[in-house]
Each structure stands twice: as structure tokens, then as C-alpha cells.
Amino acid sequence: MKVIVVGAGVVGTMHAWHAVERGHEVVHIEREAEARGASLRNFGQIWVSGRAGGEELDTALRARELWEAIGARVPGLGFRAIGSLTPVRNALELAVAEAAVARPDAAARGYKLLTADEARAVNPALRGTFEAALWCERDAAVEPRPAQLALREALLATGRYTFLPNREVRDVVGEDAVRDDRGEVHRGDAVVLCTGAALSGLVREVAGEIPVRRVRLQMMQTDPLGEALTTSVADADSFRYYPAYASGALDSLQAAQPQDPTAAAHRMQLLMVQRLDGGLTIGDTHEYEHPFAFDTLEDPYEHLTRVVESFLGRPLPRIRRRWAGVYAQCVDTGRVVHRQRVRDGVWLVTGPGGRGMTCSPAIGETTANELGW
């Protein structure tokens, strides 16, 4: 087969990966010189811990297996099986962690409740004050900025992959081709549109209005920490955000311990991962109302700095980058992804939300299976 993939973010790249792995030829078209959207502007977390039970967790666990296997073949991904820690500070937060450990799928996630001393033995950089921590052994990390480049180099080495940058696809031609903004037509046996957060233009023309929304977030990155942060780190606000933690204990937490006003206003949680250069990627916020702001706000960064410093027990290194990103999320957040056949032989795959980096290998594999590749 010959497969046309439109969009070179992580979802599109993983569709190309699975097609090439199954012996097919791929033409991969990207409107920028390189992907510049949410696939680069994220934590690089393979985040199993907070996923909803059922299809979402199954997808994340399968993706975690695939990331590890691909990472062994493509060292440039920077795959690390580092796990995560979520420190808790009081009895209310501890009760939510205990409820998580009591879930029937806790073993599959690698959940374990650690004392503060046990958590510091796992991650000695956490010198701040907390009572205990929820450990998730299945969480991992990759390097988001170089990941697509490393995957592309591996794909190019197969001889069955062609990358066409700086071409915006303007039209789907019949059931087997797309036309780009240079007027060139690219034909294949299957076409997969992985457009990310670009939901107007081509997507609206071929699919109409789809049940997918855009979400904006802010993040930052520091200079090198000067020591290893051996796990990724979340805070108890992540309990409020991720469906795995829904429980009576969470209801009690939300009722008795209101979220910090800045965190509540910006729908925040702490997620933190150390990059291979030693810097820390820290976030994030969630903005759903259009039109999005064009600037970044300082209050969320100041809040995150306070939370991180309380866990580390030391000042953060200098902030060297701040940025905002936009990703596509299914309006029904229980859906892993929006996968739609818009014409015979033409599929649209978008809307994984904040799961995109985590779940993309399994999303691409599912598409390949459903299309009979």
C-alpha cells in the first residue's frame, strides 16, 4: 500500500511509523518546515497514572509498551522509564491517594503509596515538606522537541518514507488523494488527516463541525537543576483534573480544601519533568474559552514556582523559556480520540487532548488495525 499522512505532529508521525512498520510506503506532508504545535509544546510525559479506567487506560498502557520498544530502536527519543511521584501534604490529599491505590486496576498502573522518606529515597531532589506520595511505576518520559526528528530519521532510513515539508494540504481529491498549496496531487491507497488543533479550513470542508475543541495551556522551562530529578512530579491538584482519582475521598477534598485561587482561575495542576539537559519543564494551565489570549500571564508561573520550590526545598533555577500551546480535545473527554471516515479511504484522526504524547503510538496502531494495514 501507499499511505498519505497529513500532519507531522506526534499523532501523524506515529501513523506513518505503523504504516512503514507494516511494509507500506508513506508520503508524509507537513505545512511547516517542522511540526511546531502541541507535539513539541508538552511535557514529554508518558502519563499512565491519571487515566480513566477502561479504554483510556488500556490505550495508555499499550502506548507505554510501544514507546519503550520504539525508544530502544530510536535512542534520540530519550525514552526513560522514570515513573512519577505525587506528594501529598495532609489527610485529605492522602485519602485520595489511598483510594487510588485501592482501585482494582492499581497494579496495572504501578500505584504504590510511599512514606515521605520512601519517596525521597526514590527521588532525593524532593527535600521539601510533605507527608507521603503516590508512586506510579508505569509513567515514563521522552524528549518532545527532538522526538519527531528522531522518528523521522528512522523512517527515512527504511527507504519507504518521503517527507514533504512546507506544503499545506488544501483539498481532498476523490477517495485516494490530496492536493497541496503548490497544486500537486498526492495519491495513495489510504489518506489519514492528522491535523492536530487545526480544525477549520480543510477539516471543516471534509468533515463539517466535529465534536472537538481547542485547549490552550502555558508552560515553562528552567536552566539545569544541578541534580537529577529521578521521577516526574505532580501535585495534589492533579487529583482534581484526572479521572483516575474520582472517589468519595476526592469529593471530600474538593469540599473541604478549595483550590488556590490562581490555580482555580487557570484550571491548574503541577506537572514537572526533567529534560536530558537538566532543565525542568513545568506546567500547566487550561483555557477553553475562545478567543484565546495572545499573551502569557505571570500569575500561573508564580504559583507553579511556589509549589515546585515547596517540594524541592530550594529555589528554582532561572526560568529560560515560557510558552503557550494549543491542542485538540474531544468534547466528550471520555473519548480517547476522534477517528472519523470522511470519505472512502480518507480518515480524520484528531482530538486526543492532553493524552496525545502519551497515547499516540497506540492511536496510530488502532488506526492501522481498523484500516486493515
N, C-alpha and C positions, 0 to 999 in steps of 0.2 A: 504494500500500500504506500501511497504518498499522502502525508498528513500536513495540512496547513494550520499552523498555530499563530494566532494573532495576540500579541501581548507578551512581553518578555519579563514580566514580574515572576515571582516565585511560583504562582499557580500555573502560568503559561509554560514556564521552564520545566516544571515537573510533568506537565502533559507531554512536552517534547521528549523528556527523558524516557518516559514509559513507552512512547511510540518507537523511539530508537532502540530501546532495550528489546523490544519485540520484533526487531528486524526491519522496521519500516523506514522510509525516507521522510525527513521532516524539513519543511521550509518554515522558518520562524521569522515573523515580521513584527517590528517594533517601531513605534512612531518617534521615539527619541534615539539619540546615539546609544544610550544605555537606559535601562529601566531606572526611573527616578522617583517612583511613588512609594506606597506603603511597604513594599518588599525590602526597601533599604531603610525606611524610617521606622524601625521597630527594634525590639529588644534582642532579636535573635534567640528567643526562648522557645524551646520545645516544651510547651506548658501543658502537662497532663493533669496536674493536681486539681485544678478547679473545674474541670469539665463535667457537664451533666452526665448522669448515668445513662447507659443505653447507647444509641448510635453515636453520639458525640464522643463519649469515652472510647468506644470501640475504634472510631476513626483516629482519635489521637494516639491510642496505643499502637495501632498498626503503623501510623505515620512515624512514631518513635522508633519502631523496628527498622523501617525503611531509611530514616535519617542515619541511623547508626551504620547500616550496611552501605549506604551511599558514601557516608563520611569516611569509611575505611578505604574506599576506592578513590575518593576525591579529597585528599588532605587539605586542600585550600578552603574547604568549608569550615574548618576549625571546629568540628564536632567534638563536644565534651559532655560526658555523662556525669554532670556535676550535682544533680538533684537540687532541691530548693528547701529553704527554711522560712517559716512564717512565725516570727517571735510573737508571743502574747504577753500582756502586761498585767492582767487582772483575772479575777474569777469568771467574769462574764465572757471574756475572749477565750479563756481556757475551756469553758464549757462548749463553745462552738468547735474548737479543735478536738475535744473528746468525742463529740457527736460525729465528726468526720472520721475519726479512727474507728468508730463503731459501725460505719457503713458496710454493707455486705461486699462492696467492691473495693474496700480499703486495701486489701492485699495486692490487687491488680495495680493500684495506683502507687504502691510502695509507701503508704502512710505509716508513720510511727510518731508517737508523742515523746518528745525528749525533754529532760530537765534542762534548765539553763546551762548547767555545767556540761551536760552531754552535747548540747547544741554548740557550745564554744569549742568543744573538742573536735567537732566536725568542721566548724568554721571559726578559727581563732580570731578573725578580724572583728567578730561581734563582741566587743568589750563593754557595751552599754548595759543598761538595766532592763531586764525582762524576766518573767517567771518561768517560762517554758517555751517550746517551739514545736510547730508541726513540721515534720520532715516528710518530703515526698521524693522517694528514691528514683522515680521514673522520669522526673524532669531533666532536661538537658539544655544545651545551648549550641548555636552555630554563630558564625560571624555574618551579620546581614549585609554589610556593604560589599564584601568580595564574593558572597555566595553565588550570585548569578554568573559572575565572571568565571569562577572556578568550574561551575557546572557546564558553562558554555565551552570552555576549553576541552573538557572531557567529551562533550558531544561532538565537537569539531573533529576530534581525533578518530572518531568512528568512520568518517568519510560518508556518512548518511545524513548529515545535518548541514543546512545552509542558514546563516543568519543574515537578515536584511534589515539593518537599522535605518533610521531617518525616513521611514515610509509610513504614512498614515493610511490605514485602510478606510476607504470611503464607501464601498458598496459590496454587497454580496451578489455575485453573478450566478444566477440559476441555483443549482444544488451542489456545486462542486468547486466554486472558485470565488475569489475576492479580487477587487480592483483597488489599487493603491493610488495615492495622490500624484503619482507620476504617469498614471494612465496604464500601468502594466497590470496584466491579469495573471493571477497565480492559481493554477488548477490542482486539485488533489482528489483523492477518494473520500476524504473527510476534512471538514473545516471546524476548528474549535476556536471560539472567540473568548479569550481570557482578558477582558478589558479592565479589570480592577474597578476603580472608582469612577471611570469614565462611563457614565450611564446615559448620556444624551447622544446626539449625533447618530452614529452607526447603530448603537444598541437600540435607541428609540425607534429607528426606522425598521429594524428587522424584528424586534420583539415587542414594541409598544412600551407601555408603562409596566415595569416589573416590580415585584414586592421586595425591593432592595433599597436601602437608604445609605447615605454617606455619613460618616462619623469622622470628626476631627479630633486630634489629640496633640498635646505638647509633650516634649521630652528634652533631655539634656545629657551631655556627656562631660566628664571631668578629665583633668590631667591624670596621669597614673597615680594609683593609690599608694604605691610604695610597698605593698604587701599583697599576698594572694587573698582574694575573696573566693573561697573554695566552693561556694554554692551560690545560686541565685537567691535573692531575698525578697520577700513580700511583707506587707504589714497586715494588721487585722482588718483594715478597710477592704482588703481583697475578699474577706468573708462576705461582705455586703454585695459584692459585684459578681462573684462567680457562683453558678447554680449548684455546684457540688456541696456547698456549705449550708444550703437551705435546711432549716431544722427549727424545732421549738427553741433551742438554745440561741439561734440567730435572731429569732423574734424577740427574745428577752434582751439580747444585746442591743438591738435597734431601738427598743422601747426605753431602756434604762441608760444607754450611753450614746447620746446623739453624736453624729459625726462632727468633727471640727468644721466650723462654718466655711472656711476656704475650701476644704475637701468636699463638703456637701455642695457648695455652689458650682464647683467644677467637676463634680462626679468623679472624684479622685480615689486612687489607691496607689500604694507604693509597689513598684516592681523595680528590681535592680539586678543588673548582670555586669560582671567584669569582662571587658574586651581583652583580646590577646595582648594588646599593648599596655595593659594595666589600668586603663581608664574605666570609669563606671558609667554605664548607660542607665539613666534614672528617669522614671515617669510614673504615672501618666494622668492625663485628663480625658474627659469625653464631652464633646459638644455635638448636639444633634440638630439644633435649630439653624435653618438656613435663613439668610446667607451667613456663611462662616465669617468670622473676623479675619482680617488680612494680617494682623499683627499678633505677637505672642505677649502674654500677660505675665507680670513678675510675681504676683501673689502665689500662684501654684508652685513656682520654683522655690520660693522662700519656704513654703510649707514642706515641700519634699526635702529640702535641705535640713530643716529641723528634725524631721522624722529619721532621716538617714543618720544624722550625727548622733541622735539619741541611741541608735542601735550600735553604731561603731564606737561610741565613746570618744570621739575625736573629731576635729573639724574636717570638712570635706576638702579635697584638693580644689584648685581653681577650676571653675566651670569654663570649658573651652568651646563648647558648641551648645546652641539652643536651636530647636527647630519644631515645626509643626508638620503633621502628616494627615492625610485623609484616606480612609479605607472604606470599602463597601461591605455592608452588613445586611443580611436578610432581616426584614421587618419582623418576621416570626423568628426570634432569636434561638428558638429550639431547633431550627433547621441548620444543618451543617453548612450547606452551600445551596445556591440557586443554580440548578442544572436544567436547561430547557432546550429542546429541539426546536429551533426557529424555522428550519426548513429541512427537508430530507437531506441528510448528510451534513447539516450545519448545526452546531451546538453552541450555546452560550453558557459559560461557567463563570459565575461571579458570586460575590456576597458572603465569603466565609467569615467576614468580620475580623475581630482580633485573633481568630483561630488560623488565619492564613498561613503564617510561618510554621505554626505547629502542624497543621493538618494537610498541607499542600501535597506531600508525596502520596498520601492515601486518597486524596481527592482526585489526583491525576490517575492513579491506579484504578479507581472505581469507574471513571470515565472510560478508560481503555477497556475495562471488562464489559461495561454496558454497550459499548460500540463494537464489541467483538474484534478488537485489535489482536 
